Amino acid sequence: MKKTIYTNNLRIFSLLLFFLVFTFPFSILSQNKIDSKKVQIFHIQNYFTEAYLVKGNSEKLLLIDTGVPVPGYQDSLVNSIKKLGFKPENISLAIVTHGHGDHAGNARFLQQTFKTKIAGSKADLDKFTSGKTELSKSEDVSIWGSRLRPYCDLDYPDFTPDIIVENASIDLEKYGVSGKIIPIKGGHTPGDLLILIGENLFVGDTFVGTFKSQGGGLVPDGHHVREHFYHENKQLADQNLKLIEKIAIENKVTAIYPTHNGPVSTYELTKYIKEEPLLKLLSKQETNSASEDFRIVFSNENTAVMTFLETNKIEEKEAKTASVTQTYSKEKGIWKLVYKEVR
């Protein structure tokens, strides 16, 4: 079952937050994942940011991430919850997966308006209590990072979490669902949190789903795994992918929910982890500095097919972007280009 609701919210924030997803500024997508505990998951997309509302086997609700601190978002979040037939005051806990503004932006609003309990990591406590995203601490890990950095360092109303997660997991049974908050050594920020609820795993910004350009913005293109644009500790972020995979396999997780462009399957995460070293190797062999958005679409032991976008100047002020597909063959341990198609 899927529900989608659209309204015409302010387009002015499309540039500011368009990487957060993407063409539908106001929608509610009911993933409606149901397990033996009758857990329901609703994907709320407002003002180019995202959150998940979870209903367990009681009237209590769980909110995962609180959205971006821009005018109008608070009303749109409340209205989304009401249109689903729920009451915002029944949110027994809102979990902030980390201390960036598009995730923690309305925690204080929920605390003050609905007396909502907020959970967040001790490792990001400085961000929460200062209301600072601190993007200067993050390194760009893709072309999108350098492009979007000027628009993403969002300040937000400072707050102190009611539940400060340290090194131990937090049982969520008292908040209406069978599950737990799992703290990890953060790579995206120091305070990354995972939330395991039945066969569903919420992973914040440890990675994002894939996307493509469309209509002047970005849209999901199939819910595959893609590296996030920024990380405070890139090496640890890579290691965390394997940890997330391990948790998913051990708990028979069927859906992994990055906050942006999810869900993805455990299979897709495993596939990405396996192909990531090859993707980086082949993309380094592409010497055109105007090339970007590299993807592996197929690979086996001796063959790989990679796609990317290539922009070339036609005239002084005109440029054309083409989609390139390259096929590689492995010969004596070396990957060699054997076919190239430009569209």
N, C-alpha and C positions, 0 to 999 in steps of 0.2 A: 504494500500500500504506500502510495506517495502523495503528499499534499504539497502544492506550491502556491504561494500567494505573492502577487507582485503589486507594488505601488511605486509612485514616482517620487522618490526621495531626492535629496539634493545632489545633483551631478557634480557639484563643485569639488567633491571629495574624491572623484574618480582618479585624478592624477595623484593626489596625496596617498591614497591607499589602494590603487587599482591592482597591485600585486597580491592583495589579500583574498581576492576572488569576488567577482571580477565583472561580469556584465549584468547580473541580477542584483540591483542594489537593495532589494527588500524581498526576501523569500524565506519560506519555511519548508524544508525538505524533511518529510518524515521517513527516516530510514526504517522505522518500525521493526527493529530487530527484536524478536521475541524468543526468550528461552524459558526454561521451566519456572523461573521466577517472574515471568511475564514482564520483563524489562522492555521498555519502549524508549527509543532514541530519536530525538528530533533535532535536525540540523538547522540552526537558525542563521541566516545570512542577511545582515542588515548593514547598510552603509559601507559595503566593501570590507566587512570584517565578519568573523564567524564565532559561533558558540554552539555548544551542544546541551540540550535539555534532556535529562534522563528521568523516567518515571519507573519506579520499582513496583512492589506489590502492596503499596500503601498510598495514601494521599500525598506523601512527601515527595518533593522533587529535588533533583540534583542538577546544578548548573556547572558546566565545565567551560571556563573562561568567561569574561564579562564584557568584552567588546571595547571599542575605541572611544576615547574621550572627545567626541565632537558634538556640537549642538544638534539635538534631535535624536541622537542615538538612544538615549535612555528611554524616550517615549516609544521608539520603534521596538526596542527590546521588550518592554512591558506589553505593548500591543500584540507582539508576536506570541507571547506566552498566553495571553488572554484568548487570542484567536484559535489557539490549540485546545481551548476549553479548560485551561488551568489558571490558578491564582498565583501571582508572583510571591505573595506572602507565604505560600506553601513550599518555597525553596528552603529546604532545611540546611543546605550547604552549597556554597559556590566555591569551586576549586580553581585557583589561578595557577595555570601550568608553569608560568615563569613571569619575570618582572618587566616585560615589555608592554608599552602603552596600549597596543591593540588587544591585549589579553587581560591586563589588570586595570584598564581604564575606568571601569565603573564599579569597582569593588566598594569604594567608599559610599557611592550612591546607594547600593544595595544594603549596606550596613545601616545607613541612616534612614532610608525610606521604609524598608521592610524588615529591619532587624535580622537580616540574613547573616549567618555565620560564614566567615571567609577562611579558607585554608590556603596557605602558601608556604613556600620553602624558607627555612631560616637562611639558606645560602643567598637568597635574593632579598633579604629583609631590608638592606640598605636601599635597594631600588624602590620597594614598596613605601618605606617611610619618608623617602625624599620625593617620590613621584617622578623619578627620572628613568627613562629607558636606557640611557648610557650607551648609545650605539657606538660611541667612540671606542668602546672597549672591544667591539666586534671587528673581525676582519672580513672583507668581501671574499666570497668563495665562488662567485660567478659574475658574469657581465652585468646581471641584473642587480647585484649588490652595489656596484659602483654607480649605476644609473639611478637607483632609487634611494640611495643613502640620504640625499638632501631632504627627502619628504617623510622619512620614517622615524626620526628621532623624537618621538612624541612624549611630551610631559603629560602627567595625569594627576588627579587629586590624590594626595598621599594618604596612606591608611596603614594600620597595623593589623595583620591577620589575627583572627580569633583563635585559630588553630595553627600553630607553627610546626611544620613538618621538619624533623631533623633527620636522623639516620634510620629510623624504624618505620615500617609500613603502618598505615592508619586504617583500621577496620571501618567500613562504611555501613555496617548493618544498622546502627542506631540512626542513620540518616535516610533509611528507607530502601536501600539496595544492598544486595549481597555482592561485596567487592572490596577493594582496598586501594589506597593511594600508595604508590611505590616511589620513593625518592631515589634518584640516581645521581652520580657525579656528573654535573651538567656540562655539556659541551656548547649548547646554544647559548645558555646563560648558566651560571653556577647552580641555579635553583630549579633545574628541569624536574618536573614531576610527571609520572605516568599514572594512569588510573585504569585498573583492571576490573571489569564488571562482567561476570559470566564469560562469554566467548568474545567479548569486545574489549579492545585495548585502545585507550586514548593517549596520544603521545605528544601533544602540544606542537612545538616547532622543531622537534628533533629532526624532522624532514617535512617536505610538503608533497602534495600530489602534483602531477605534471599539468602543463597548460600550454596554450598557444595564443598567438595574437589574433584578435578578431574585433572588428568594429572600433578600432582605436583603443581597445583595452585588451585584457587577457581573460581567457575562459578555460575551464578544465577540459582536457582532451583525452580522457580515458581512465583517469584515476590510477596512474602508475606512480612509482616512487621517484622523487627527484630531491636532490640536495637543496637545503635551504640556502638563501642568499647570503646570510651572515652567521657566523659562529664566534663566540668568545674564545673557544678552544677547539680548533678544527680537528686536531688529532683525537681528542676525547669524543667529539661528535661522531667521528667515524667508528670508533670503538663501540659507542652506544647503539649503533645500528645492529651490531651483532648481539648485544645484550637484549635489545628489544625483540630480535628474532628468536632468541633463546626463550624468553618469557612467553612469546606467542606460541611457540611450538609446545612447550611444556604444559601450557594451559589450553591447548586446542582452540586457540583464537581463530575465529573465522573472518573478523573484520578489524582492521587497524585504522584508527581515526586520527590522522594529523589534523590540526585545527584548520588548515587551509587545503582545500581540494581533496578531501577524503570522501569515502573510505577507500582503503586499498586492502588487498588480501595478503596473507602471510606469504603466499607464493610469490607475489610481486616484490615483496621486500627481499626475500631470499634471492630472487633473480637479480635485483639491483645490486645487492652486496657482491654477488658473484661477478657481475659484469663491470662494476665500477672501475677496477684497475685497468681493464682493457679500454674502457671509454676514455680514461685519462691519457693512456698511452697513445691511442689513435688520434685524439684531439690535439695532442702536442705535435703530432706529425703534420698537422694542417698548418701551414705557415702563413696563410692569409689572415692578417690581423683583423679584417672585417668579418671574419667568420665567428659564429656564436651558436648557442643553443644545441649543443651536440647531444645526440641520442644513439644508443645501440638498439636497433630494432630486431636483430637476429645475431646469434653467435653460437658456434660450436667449437670444437677443438682446433679446426683448421680454417674456418670461414667466419667472417664477421661483416655485417652490414651496418653502416653508420649513416645517420642523417644530420644535417646542420643547415643553418641559414647563412647565405653569403651575400654581402652587400657590395655592389660595385658602382662607382660613379660613371654616369653616362655623359653628362656635361658638367660644367663647373658647379651648378647648384642642384643638379638632379641626380638621384641615386635609385638604383633598382635592387631589390632584394629577391634572391632566387633560392629555391629549396634544392639542396644538393644531396644526392644519395651516392655513397661510395662503398664499394665492395672490396674487402681485403682477403687475401689468402696468406696462410702461414707457410713459409718455405724455409726449412732449416732453422726454425726457431725465430724467424723474422717476419713480421707482418708487412706485406707489400700490397700496394694499391693495384687492383686488376681491372676495375671498372668504375666509371664515374658518370652519373646522370644529373643534368641540371634542368630544372623546370622553372 
